Amino acid sequence: MMSLLKNLLIGLLSSLLAVGMMVGYFEVRPSINMKLPPLPTIVPVAQSSQVLPQELAAPTKDRPTALMDSEKTLVDVYKRVNPAVVNITSITSSSNNLFGNVPERGVGSGFIIDKNGDILTNNHVVEDARRIEVTLYDGTKVKGELVGRDPSVDVAVVKINVSADKLQPVTMGDSDSLQVGQMAIAIGNPFGFSATLTTGVISALGRVMPAETGRVIRNIIQTDAAINPGNSGGPLLNSSGEVIGINTAIQSPVRGSVGIGFSLPINTARRFLPQVMAGGVVQHPWLGIAGRQLTPDDAKDLGLSVDQGVYVEQVVPDSPADKAGLRGAQATRQQGRGTSPQRTGDVVVAVDDVQVKSTEDITGYLDDKKTVGDTVTLKVQRGNEQISLQATLAPWPEDMSSRGR
C-alpha cells in the first residue's frame, strides 16, 4: 500500500514538473508568428520640428562658421593682397619648319608695387616677349610695357596704364629679418589657375641659385609652400601680408611642387629696383675668374702656404682679372718630354682687405659695394709669396653662361 502511494506521488510530481517546463518554454521563446510591436516612425531631419543644439545647426549669415586664428590670418592676407597680384601672359615667337614663326604663350605672375602701374615680376616671365598682356584681379586685361630688367637677379618691371582706383600696391617687408619656421604664403597663377593661395613655412635661408647669366643669386629663400609653373613672379608673403620674396623656381623631377620652392629675397630686388626702373638692362661688376673654395686638404696637396681663400682655376681671357695679371691653374707640356706638369693657380685671399673664402663671397662684395668701372685691390697668394693686384671692374657679359665671377 505504501509502495503504491509512493509511486502515485512520484508520478504526480513528475507531471507537474513537465507542465511547468512547457509553460516556461512558451513564456521565454515567443513563436515565429507572434505579432511584434510596431517600429517607431522615422522623420527626416529636414521635416523634424525638433530644434538642434546650436553647435550642430548649419551656419547662417547671423552665425558664420567659426575660424581659427591661423585661418583668420590667411583669409585676411588673401583679401588684402590678392587685388595686387596679376596674371602676366607673354607672347613670344617660336620657329616651326612647317609654319615659320609661331606665337607661343607663357603664363606667370606679378604684383603691383605703386600707383603708377609698375609691376614687379621675374625676368624669365617676360624675357624675349614681343607682347605682354596683364590681367588684373577683377578680370581687366591690359597691355603691359617692359620697363627694365635684371637677368642676373631674375627681376623685371612691367608697366600698365589703368586708372589709379584699379591699382592696389603691396606692402614691402624685410627679408633680412626672416627666420626658419615662420609662415610663408604664396599667391599666384599656378598652371594658369588665377588667384591661388598656398601656404607653408620658411624651410631654409641663404640658399644659392644660378641665374641664366651664369652668376649666382645669393640668400635665396627656400619654402615648402606649393609653388608651381605659373607662380613665377608672384609674391611670397609673411603672416602680416608683407612681401618678403618673389617666387622664382622649384626643385622637382615632375615639373610640379614637391615641397621645395625658391624665392628671391625682396631686399635683393629692392636693391636693384631703381636701376631696373631706370630702363634697359642692369649691369653688374665682373672680375672674370672661375675658381673654388680652398680647403686645407687642397692646400696640402698643392703645397700652398695658405689654407683658405678662392683658388683660381681659370682666368677669362681679356677680362679685368686677366688684365690685372691674375693667374689660373694651367697644364703645360714640356718640350720633348711628353709630361704635363700643372702650374698652381693663384689664391685670392681678400678683396679690398675684405677676407673671401668662396666665389660667392667675391660676387657678394662686388654687388654690395662696387659698380662697373670701380677698381679693386686683390690680395693674392702666389706660391710662397703674397702680392697685390689692381683690377678695374667691367660689366658682366650677359651672354656668358658660366665663364667666371
DRENKE-339041 format. One record per residue: residue in three letters; x, y, z of N, C-alpha, C, CB in turn. Coordinates in steps of 0.001 Angstrom, whole numbers, plus 500000, padded with zeros to 6 digits. Glycine has a CB too. Layout:
BEGIN
ALAXYZXYZXYZXYZ ...
This chain:
BEGIN
MET500828498782500000500000500000500000500854501256500000499068500013501212 MET501821501239500884502733502388500969503496502555499663503721502219502145 SER503867501436499095504608501466497827503744502062496718505074500044497434 LEU502478501733496725501566502253495710501410503765495853500195501563495812 LEU501218504227497109501074505669497342502345506444496919500766505931498835 LYS503470505793497192504753506443496840504870506609495322505960505611497380 ASN504447505566494613504521505623493154503566506661492577504218504256492561 LEU502351506753493208501394507757492736501906509179492963500049507573493437 LEU502557509380494118503079510716494449504191511116493477503608510748495907 ILE505080510185493199506182510476492268505633510794490884507167509282492191 GLY504620510069490426504022510318489120503382511679489041503004509265488802 LEU502678512082490174502032513383490196503043514516490103501204513531491451 LEU504123514359490898505167515402490877505827515504489502506238515110491945 SER506047514406488851506657514404487513505769515110486516506932512975487042 SER504445514883486631503508515531485710503510517043485899502092514979485912 LEU503478517448487195503501518895487475504785519552486946503373519146488994 LEU505898518852487123507175519387486656507202519539485126508322518476487114 ALA506660518553484445506617518606482977505756519760482483506087517289482413 VAL504592519955483147503708521063482769504396522398482994502396521006483565 GLY505138522527484114505851523789484406506904524092483378506494523735485775 MET507628523059482932508671523280481926508072523748480619509481522008481701 MET506924523144480245506276523549479000505806524983479076505103522635478682 VAL505224525367480213504758526749480384505912527727480313504023526908481716 GLY507039527392480971508213528252480962508764528417479569509281527701481872 TYR508795527408478738509310527460477373508539528464476543509247526085476723 PHE507247528442476622506432529351475812506481530778476328504996528873475779 GLU506888530968477586506998532334478105508263533016477621506969532327479625 VAL509417532329477489510675532960477128510994532837475640511790532361477936 ARG510328532015474894510609531833473468509331532029472675511211530432473191 PRO508984533294472294507749533513471548507799532799470226507499534996471332 SER506669532454469704506626531738468438506944532668467276505258531092468236 ILE507267532106466152507637532884464980506468533697464443508166531972463900 ASN505235533275464771504066534004464291503600535080465257502943533048464032 MET504383535252466313503974536217467326504010537632466742504885536118468574 LYS503040538471466976502961539836466471503844540747467307501505540341466478 LEU504864541416466610505788542303467300505210543704467388507143542328466591 PRO505631544489468350505157545878468445505615546681467239505660546540469744 PRO504877547660466798505236548455465601506537549244465820504086549433465241 LEU507362549431464692508595550209464759508271551688464900509464549964463511 PRO509133552464465541508875553905465659508968554578464294509871554557466643 THR508195555645464103508199556389462855509486557205462724506970557306462773 ILE510205557093461549511449557832461324511117559083460534512511556959460573 VAL511446560245461083511146561522460452512444562142459953510418562476461439 PRO512553562496458650513770563152458149514067564418458923513635563477456661 VAL515391564742459040515789565910459818515151567172459272517305566054459829 ALA515085567251457935514542568468457329513080568672457673514707568424455826 GLN512367567562458023510945567674458322510680567670459816510183566548457663 SER511771567498460582511568567386462017511346568762462616512763566693462686 SER510489568804463566510226570062464251511135570237465457508772570135464682 GLN511990569205465712512869569286466873513994570281466601513447567893467223 VAL514344571144467512515400572142467377516728571513467754515111573385468255 LEU517718571573466805519035571007467071519822571910468004519804570790465765 PRO520777571355468707521656572196469534522385573214468656522681571324470315 GLN522753574357469232523383575437468480524642574980467764523712576588469400 GLU525451574119468420526713573710467810526511572772466631527593573045468839 LEU525292572192466468525026571298465355524251571962464232524278570102465837 ALA523747573141464468522944573819463461523826574331462328522159574976464090 ALA523270574398461104524019574887459958524323576372460127523240574638458655 PRO525540576826459651525880578240459790524963579116458956527326578478459391 THR524704580300459420523896581281458703524658582592458657522504581469459373 LYS524077583587457992524717584898457939524854585496459331523925585842457038 ASP523851585200460186523901585728461552524887584947462413522510585690462188 ARG525158583690462024526088582870462804527046582182461837525324581818463685 PRO528072582925461322529007582359460352529871581280460970529885583446459770 THR530502580481460110531393579432460573532554580032461350531910578601459394 ALA532844579482462505533937579984463334535269579591462709533831579440464783 LEU536244580514462681537569580266462121538617580275463225537912581314461048 MET539627579454463051540761579501463946541575580744463639541623578229463822 ASP542440581134464576543231582344464374544106582239463136544093582622465593 SER544692581056462896545554580890461724544745581032460437546259579520461761 GLU543492580552460446542637580691459269542262582148459046541373579835459418 LYS541982582857460129541652584278460016542816585049459403541292584864461394 THR544035584677459794545225585337459250545305585150457742546495584793459916 LEU545111583919457288545201583625455863544090584312455072545145582122455635 VAL542876584281455606541748584930454935542004586433454807540429584671455708 ASP542506587031455878542772588470455874543871588826454878543164588943457277 VAL544974588034454869546076588296453939545591588172452506547251587329454191 TYR544816587149452221544325586936450857543455588100450398543535585626450771 LYS542533588540451260541627589628450890542395590916450618540592589860451992 ARG543459591155451403544197592409451252545182592392450088544935592717452523 VAL545825591243449839546918591198448873546487590717447491548006590308449389 ASN545492589855447420545103589307446121544807590376445071543898588432446287 PRO544168591522445425543931592554444408545212593137443808543120593667445006 ALA546356592911444461547620593440443947548337592450443043548524593824445094 VAL547878591197443019548551590148442242547921590065440857548465588769442967 VAL548759590007439835548281589986438456548755588737437736548748591231437709 ASN548058588439436658548446587358435755549163587979434563547200586517435295 ILE550361587472434250551138588009433138551250586947432047552547588466433613 THR550776587288430869550908586400429709551901587023428742549524586156429012 SER552958586292428437553961586790427492553850586012426197555396586676428076 ILE553819586725425100553712586098423783555070586209423093552580586767422920 THR555643585074422783556935585029422113556779584320420772557995584316422996 SER557831584344419976557821583663418686558692582422418751558301584601417566 SER558198581350418150558943580101418097559009579635416651558292579017419002 SER560199579229416215560376578782414831559775577410414619561853578763414457 ASN559077577265413495558455575993413144558749575723411674556909576009413423 ASN559264574540411373559657574220409998558489574288409016560274572840409950 LEU557278574020409528556109573980408650555451575344408515555100572976409170 PHE555302576041409657554546577295409645555415578534409886553462577237410689 GLY556719578367410023557593579510410277557522579936411735557221580682409369 ASN557465581249411986557380581762413358555966581589413900557796583250413413 VAL555857580838414987554557580549415595554507581192416978554306579008415688 PRO553466581971417297553372582589418625553241581536419734552174583551418676 GLU553947581755420811553829580909421987553466581780423181555145580124422248 ARG552628581239424058552159581990425209552709581359426487550614582040425240 GLY553291582205427316553766581770428624553012582512429704555284581995428769 VAL552722581827430806551927582431431878552756582506433157550624581623432121 GLY552724583670433775553400583877435043552594584816435918554807584427434824 SER553221585303436963552553586190437908553390587447438121552304585470439252 GLY552799588402438803553485589631439174552660590339440229553717590546437941 PHE553187591452440758552409592188441762552682593677441633552746591701443194 ILE551630594445441884551660595905441728552445596508442887550212596500441670 ILE553397597413442574554241597987443618553992599474443852555680597775443270 ASP553223600127442977552934601543443204551675601944442434554139602427442778 LYS551256603174442642550052603696441994550310604173440564549483604835442813 ASN551566604043440114551892604432438749551687603293437755553320604916438682 GLY551316602132438273551080600989437397552295600122437180550588601459436089 ASP553320600245438043554515599414437921554294598060438593555736600127438538 ILE554699597009437904554508595635438361555866594941438421553529594862437424 LEU556157594310439540557408593576439716557169592104439416557968593761441153 THR558085591499438667557961590091438314559349589516438077557064589906437061 ASN559435588265437631560709587652437251561090588029435830560635586129437387 ASN562381588136435586562857588390434225562466587259433287564373588576434215 HIS562538585999433780562259584882432880560781584788432488562694583588433527 VAL559908585524433186558493585545432826558264586365431554557657586114433982 VAL559036587430431378558812588348430250559977588368429260558570589753430769 GLU560998587573429509562164587577428631561784587172427203563242586635429178 ASP562279587923426241562049587660424819560589587817424398562515586272424484 ALA559765588425425238558353588610424877558220589734423857557498588920426134 ARG557450589482422793557173590552421826555852591245422154557136589988420387 ARG555073590624423027553860591266423528553568590748424935552651591002422576 ILE553151591665425823552852591307427213551414591698427514553839592003428208 GLU550659590755428081549270591016428458549128590803429959548284590096427667 VAL548548591784430632548376591731432092546891591649432419549021592976432782 THR546535590673433267545151590517433718545072590852435198544629589074433450 LEU544255591857435546544078592253436939543138591293437653543542593688437029 TYR543063591437438975542275590512439791540796590539439443542452590836441253 ASP540305591671438891538885591771438544538600591329437112538406593194438739 GLY539623590793436430539441590295435074539817591283433983538039589891434890 THR540133592517434341540520593510433352541827593099432673540665594897434008 LYS541839593128431339543042592780430579543597594035429915542734591683429513 VAL544893594276430114545531595458429542546904595076428980545666596584430609 LYS547402595936428130548733595728427555549803596144428556548892596521426235 GLY550859595353428640551975595684429512553201596085428713552304594513430416 GLU553960597049429244555184597504428604556371597165429508555124599035428308 LEU557391596535428938558582596202429698559382597474429965559441595156428947 VAL559589597776431253560326598979431641561826598698431685559838599494433011 GLY562206597647432379563612597287432531563715595920433158564365598326433376 ARG564936595354433143565105594008433677566536593803434158564741592958432618 ASP566687592809435012567998592436435527568099590917435494568227592990436976 PRO568630590346434424568727588889434306569588588256435388569279588523432960 SER570543589007435924571466588430436900570825588159438255572640589341437083 VAL569709588819438557568956588502439771567521588094439438568954589703440729 ASP567229587972438132565938587485437638564767588352438078565713586073438104 VAL564876589663437876563760590567438150563495591434436925564054591452439392 ALA562260591881436798561867592777435719560691593617436198561501591982434424 VAL560505594765435555559370595641435864558555595848434595559850597013436446 VAL557241595628434710556285595848433619555342596961434029555492594544433275 LYS555010597846433093554128598966433410552813598833432661554803600302433069 ILE551710599157433357550390599161432733549761600542432906549479598056433346 ASN548846600864432010548171602156432046546692601949432340548361602918430713 VAL546339602069433621544948601941434064544678603023435097544662600515434654 SER543405603220435420543049604219436421543584603813437793541522604409436474 ALA543918604799438589544552604552439887543679603727440826544896605866440548 ASP542341603821440657541464603082441575541538601567441350540017603556441412 LYS542126601142440235542296599713439984543632599195440513542188599430438493 LEU544460600088441033545800599714441481545862599686442998546851600687440924 GLN546116598511443542546247598343444986547628597762445281545114597421445555 PRO548635598616445507550009598142445678550194597277446924550948599319445743 VAL551201596426446872551551595587448004552333596408449027552369594359447545 THR552508595823450204553377596398451229554656595564451276552666596435452638 MET555802596215451164557074595512451172557493595158452600558154596360450495 GLY558047593959452772558559593527454055560077593580454086558076592127454369 ASP560667592927455083562120592909455266562593591465455231562534593598456607 SER563201591051454133563637589663454003564869589362454851563927589345452551 ASP565574590386455321566753590143456158566383589668457557567591591404456255 SER565136589875457963564717589507459323563997588161459385563815590582459888 LEU563991587418458284563266586151458248563913585102459145563189585634456821 GLN563070584171459629563542583051460433562949581754459897563173583245461924 VAL563744580707459935563257579402459500562120578969460420564404578346459498 GLY561026578529459828559877578072460599558705579028460584560283577831461996 GLN558937580305460200557801581228460194556931580991458966558288582690460230 MET555697581483459044554715581225457994555137581843456671553352581759458404 ALA554865581126455586555107581625454231553834581433453425556320580895453554 ILE553405582478452719552161582465451956552469582888450525551088583404452601 ALA552031582089449567552251582414448158550914582646447466553039581286447449 ILE550848583683446653549669583952445830550142584101444387548898585240446319 GLY549473583406443472549874583477442074548919582739441173551257582927441902 ASN549430582339440014548600581710438989549206580383438538548430582650437788 PRO549313579401439446549928578132439071549144577420437974550045577231440286 PHE549854576989436921549230576314435786548068577112435202548745574943436205 GLY548099578441435385547058579299434830545832579453435710546640578772433518 PHE545810578810436884544671578958437801544883580231438619544519577698438742 SER544182581281438254544427582593438842544000582659440306543701583658438048 ALA544611583631440998544248583965442381544307582750443308542851584569442419 THR545378581981443213545542580782444035546462581066445211546094579619443196 LEU546020580692446410546824580857447622547311579504448109546014581567448729 THR548583579426448438549161578234449058549970578671450269550050577436448048 THR550115577777451226550809578147452459551850577105452844549808578326453597 GLY552754577533453686553785576648454216554621577429455205554669576059453083 VAL555907577092455260556819577775456157558099578135455404557133576899457391 ILE558900578979456017560251579215455520561067577978455895560883580550456121 SER561514577227454892562210575960455148563698576148455377561997575011453994 ALA564292577127454716565725577386454857566030578770454308566571576302454123 LEU567166579308454716567612580620454257569046580515453730567521581668455404 GLY569443581496452939570819581540452475571164580564451380571707581309453595 ARG570173580088450650570464579196449532571113579992448395569169578488449040 VAL571803579284447523572442579890446355571844579258445105573999579703446392 MET571464580100444134570817579609442924571470580258441703569289579900442954 PRO571780579475440660572390580070439466571379580872438665573003578985438586 ALA571814582013438155570984582810437254571259582388435817571253584331437443 GLU570422582837434894570579582478433490571877583011432907569409582995432686 THR572420584066433511573646584671433002574896583937433470573718586117433425 GLY574750582958434348575899582248434869576333582739436233577030582359433920 ARG575849583894436658576132584368438011575303583580439009575844585880438140 VAL575599583743440272574796583099441305573991584160442042575689582297442291 ILE572785583794442432571942584668443243572048584175444678570441584675442740 ARG572444585064445562572672584684446952571430584898447820573840585473447518 ASN571468584289449002570446584495450051569034584096449619570437585948450474 ILE568943583127448731567635582663448268566849582040449420567797581646447120 ILE565535582298449423564620581742450438564073580408449940563445582736450750 GLN564145579386450773563520578098450448562227577956451246564489576908450751 THR561171577491450584559875577322451249559195576045450789558966578526450978 ASP558342575499451652557548574332451259556134574731450847557490573319452406 ALA555848576045450807554569576480450236554551576058448767554365578044450387 ALA553449575456448334553382574910446976553589576001445932552036574213446746 ILE554673575872445156554979576772444047555084575931442788556299577583444302 ASN554350576309441774554289575549440527554502576473439337552940574816440401 PRO554713575923438135554801576773436946553596577706436853554903575914435677 GLY553865578978436689552814579993436704552860580844437955551459579343436585 ASN553483580308439030553688581084440253554849582061440109553939580152441435 SER555726581812439132556906582659438971556529584129438871557692582241437736 GLY557221584952439636556968586386439619555968586836440657556492586794438279 GLY555251585898441276554267586253442293554913586467443647553206585180442394 PRO554167587034444602554749587370445897554752586196446879554000588527446500 LEU555818586139447685555853585302448881555662586253450049557208584470449003 LEU554713585939450926554290586874451964554529586312453356552822587222451793 ASN554664587209454324554675586784455723553255586859456276555646587662456570 SER553092586556457550551743586495458133551094587867458256551799585843459500 SER551875588933458059551313590281458074550896590733456683552317591261458654 GLY551102589875455674550739590232454315551780591074453614549449590953454317 GLU552991591146454167554078591899453553554862591001452607555009592493454629 VAL555309591562451481556077590786450509557490590586451037556102591490449123 ILE557908589326451144559257589012451609560099588373450504559193588082452819 GLY559452588002449391560195587377448309559393587332447025560612585985448700 ILE560099587025445922559466586825444624559636585355444269560084587765443518 ASN558537584636444138558602583210443839559247583007442476557194582569443878 THR560308582191442453561173582165441276561356580789440668562501582713441626 ALA561524579742441492561881578435440934561459577330441885563396578350440655 ILE561445576105441354561186574917442159562251573872441858559767574353441884 GLN562442572982442808563289571805442590562349570611442509564375571622443745 SER562203570045441314561218568983441150561550568111439952559821569571440997 PRO561438566785440104561641565892438965560386565735438106562093564534439454 VAL559258566319438554557990566090437866557345567396437387557032565350438785 ARG558115568492437391557610569807436965556390570253437774557253569772435481 GLY556402569893439027555345570303439935555902570359441342554137569346439857 SER555127570930442247555611571131443604555835569811444338554635571988444377 VAL557030569685444918557323568566445814557774569120447164558416567627445204 GLY557433570376447409557741570978448700559072571688448767557707569948449736 ILE559727571908447626560984572655447615560867573775446586562202571718447294 GLY560549574960447071560421576123446206561418577189446625558988576679446244 PHE561761578075445698562753579099445968562210580473445593564050578805445205 SER562515581445446448562069582820446229563240583779446357560956583198447224 LEU563269584765445459564278585812445529563924586746446687564374586598444177 PRO564866587018447607564561587928448718564138589300448207565775588068449645 ILE563127589859448795562633591147448325563673592242448524561341591515449047 ASN564538592104449527565582593113449726566581593120448572566314592864451046 THR566837591956447978567709591896446804567059592609445630568026590435446433 ALA565768592352445422565046593006444331565006594520444538563617592445444222 ARG564785594947445768564682596379446055566020597087445834564204596599447496 ARG567116596369446084568428596983445917568661597391444459569530596017446382 PHE568219596560443530568453596845442114567240597459441430568849595581441394 LEU566151597655442172564924598171441579565085599550440947563853598226442619 PRO565786600507441577565945601811440929566626601716439571566736602733441822 GLN567621600830439435568298600669438149567374600002437126569587599842438321 VAL566572599041437587565642598370436674564607599363436161564945597178437375 MET564072600198437053563031601145436666563588602303435828562341601691437909 ALA564910602450435849565529603477435003565552603047433552566949603779435477 GLY565287601772433303565197601265431942566425600492431512564968602391430999 GLY566245599671430484567362598896429947567665597673430786568594599758429846 VAL568927597217430688569379596030431402570409596448432435569966594974430425 VAL570224596019433678571132596375434761572487595707434534570541595963436132 GLN573564596467434727574922595942434599575504595647435979575823596938433834 HIS576107594475436104576765594087437343578275594030437133576232592726437840 PRO579052594376438163580508594345438025581030592918437873581165595011439231 TRP582093592802437066582619591485436710584128591487436820582187591083435290 LEU584666590421437436586106590278437592586686589331436547586437589779438992 GLY586013588190436321586434587299435252587293586131435675587155588063434257 ILE586927585467436769587657584269437184586690583130437438588496584546438441 ALA587185581926437343586444580738437775587317580037438795586082579783436562 GLY586732579663439922587535579050440976586681578298441962588345580094441698 ARG587333577858443017586624577116444056587194577477445426586724575588443808 GLN586412577157446434586858577424447800588006576501448161585700577256448799 LEU589080577089448650590266576319449022590029575626450358591517577230449096 THR590414574365450451590317573606451696591721573286452192589491572301451496 PRO591863572965453475593191572574453984593800571404453215593092572208455457 ASP592953570440452804593478569306452035593997569768450677592390568227451849 ASP593261570698450035593729571242448757595074571939448935592692572225448172 ALA595148572744449992596380573487450242597565572548450442596217574388451462 LYS597321571453451158598388570475451394598805569798450096597936569422452413 ASP597821569397449286598121568713448024598854569629447049596833568198447382 LEU598517570920447060599108571861446110600371572531446650598094572919445740 GLY600674572242447905601869572825448506601753574310448764603044572572447635 LEU600526574783449100600300576204449327600556576572450785598874576587448928 SER600901577819450999601191578278452361599971578892453033602321579288452341 VAL598838578953452339597570579400452929596547578281452768597060580730452259 ASP595584578217453673594592577142453595593168577656453462594692576264454812 GLN593011578950453154591679579470452863591770580603451862590986579945454146 GLY590697580727451080590656581712450017590000581107448787592067582222449687 VAL590065581794447662589491581306446411590631580864445498588611582403445722 TYR590678579551445227591708579018444349591286579271442907591945577496444609 VAL592107579999442164591776580402440801592115579266439842592532581701440406 GLU591071578680439270591273577599438306591393578120436883590134576602438391 GLN590696579234436598590702579782435244590536581291435290589591579147434392 VAL591245581965434415591091583401434223590571583620432805592447584168434465 VAL589446584318432669588851584556431350589746585515430567587401585131431481 PRO590123585126429348590985585999428534590382587390428350591234585365427167 ASP591222588400428472590859589803428270589870590322429316590272589982426892 SER589722589622430413588845590056431495589612590990432431588284588836432275 PRO588922591667433359589632592507434330590698591744435112588645593119435296 ALA590408590496435480591394589698436208592613589410435342590770588385436688 ASP592362589115434066593461588837433142594332590083432957592914588357431777 LYS593713591223432791594459592468432610595231592846433870593512593600432221 ALA594734592419435042595430592718436301596609591785436547594461592627437465 GLY596691590692435784597799589770435934597515588562436807598945590488436481 LEU596262588307437123595907587135437933596130585863437126594434587219438414 ARG596611584814437775596924583568437093596011582431437565598390583197437320 GLY595563581659436594594804580461436915595686579232436800593586580331436000 ALA595188578103437284595926576851437154596047576505435684595234575704437936 GLN597191575972435300597410575715433883598295574487433703598042576941433201 ALA597912573625432775598733572465432433599607572822431245597853571219432119 THR600911572560431336601842572864430258602616571609429888602806574001430663 ARG602886571450428635603632570286428157605089570670427958603026569737426839 GLN605982569970428643607405570230428497607894569737427145608196569566429628 GLN608646570564426476609092570257425121609999569018425113609832571466424516 GLY609633568028424301610442566834424117610324565799425209611837567217423992 ARG609513566021426219609428565061427322608069564366427391609708565761428638 GLY607027564984426907605712564366426918605016564365428260605826562991426448 THR605494565117429232604845565214430533604063566518430618605884565125431676 SER603111566587431554602265567772431676602191568246433125600857567480431145 PRO603255568822433631603191569337434999602201570495435077604591569790435479 GLN601524570651436213600499571679436369601066572895437074599298571132437141 ARG600773574086436523601131575310437209600042575607438234601311576495436206 THR600437575828439460599480576104440523598870577479440321600151576007441905 GLY597521577566440477596847578843440319597020579738441531595385578623440056 ASP596726581019441327596750581977442438595607581692443407596655583428441911 VAL595770582196444617594698582137445619594328583558445999595133581315446884 VAL593076583959445735592595585280446148592191585190447610591394585767445256 VAL592917585890448446592685585840449890591733586942450337594010585956450645 ALA591805588104449689590967589234450093590735590163448908591615590007451265 VAL589617590885448970589305591933448006589113593217448794588028591583447149 ASP589979594212448544589936595466449308589978595196450815588666596269448951 ASP590859594295451222591060593930452638589858593206453255591358595179453450 VAL588882592824452442587752592011452913588080590545452629586396592438452215 GLN588174589733453668588529588329453507587458587597452693588713587658454882 VAL587887586735451773586954585943450968587362584476451030586922586443449491 LYS586350583610451029586593582171451072586009581439449872586023581594452338 SER585078582079449169584403581432448046584138582454446958583084580765448499 THR583822581956445762583491582875444673582225583660444989583321582110443358 GLU581307583051445785580093583771446181580439584972447062579124582828446925 ASP581511584838447891581952585974448699582421587119447807583078585550449657 ILE583150586787446740583629587824445826582455588495445121584605587228444790 THR581525587668444587580353588216443899579539589106444834579471587081443351 GLY579335588650446065578563589417447025579195590757447344578390588631448285 TYR580501590763447531581184592019447833581092592989446658582653591756448185 LEU581327592494445454581263593368444279579862593930444085581699592608443023 ASP578833593080444288577448593534444126577068594579445164576492592353444215 ASP577493594351446401577064595216447501577849596523447586577190594476448803 LYS579109596490447172579977597647447425580521598336446175581119597219448263 LYS580467597649445026581143598183443859580203598292442662582335597317443507 THR580618599124441700579892599246440444580884599102439290579131600608440365 VAL580332598988438086581167598861436894582068600087436773580294598693435620 GLY583371599846436541584336600932436416585161601159437669583628602191436062 ASP584727600617438818585497600745440055586751599872439986584633600355441281 THR587762600262440716588995599486440817589079598840442196590236600381440557 VAL589422597563442221589548596835443478590977596316443627588531595666443544 THR591378596127444882592689595578445183592545594122445592593387596390446289 LEU593226593247444879593180591819445163594431591419445937593055590996443853 LYS594238590848447122595357590284447868595487588831447446595152590416449425 VAL596623588483446863596793587200446197597990586448446777596967587400444685 GLN597788585165447043598879584277447420599339583530446173598440583284448544 ARG600590583766445776601158583102444609602367582284445084601566584146443492 GLY602155580971445218603211580136445789603451580530447235604516580258444972 ASN604688580899447550605022581334448908605053582842449044606354580767449319 GLU604611583534448013604668584985448007603271585586448007605453585480446805 GLN603042586651448774601761587355448772601933588677448039601239587588450225 ILE601093588908447044601184590106446225599832590807446178601665589759444804 SER599828592052445687598598592819445497598469593192444026598585594093446395 LEU597242593017443489596964593340442097595772594292442031596690592052441272 GLN595780595183441042594699596142440850593873595715439631595260597592440670 ALA592549595600439823591658595207438727590527596213438595591091593785438956 THR590286596690437368589175597606437095587992596796436576589589598712436063 LEU586870596866437292585719596004437023585004596377435727584743596070438178 ALA584623595355434974583893595537433716582449595056433893584592594767432547 PRO581557595368432939580179594851433020580161593343432829579277595527431963 TRP579271592693433543579107591248433391578539590949432002578178590671434505 PRO579223590105431214578702589777429869577433588950429969579760589011429043 GLU576323589482429447575031588807429597574974587474428862573924589703429098 ASP575793587316427814575722586089427033576615584990427576576086586370425612 MET577235585229428741578100584199429325577269583277430197579249584836430148 SER577550581970430141576799581014430937577499580674432233576559579764430149 SER578791580436432198579486580068433427580990580303433277579202578594433789 ARG581377581463432783582786581711432484583484582539433544582911582397431162 GLY582930582618434730583684583271435792582925584363436502584928583835435244 ARG583431584712437691582814585735438527583243587137438068583187585515440009 
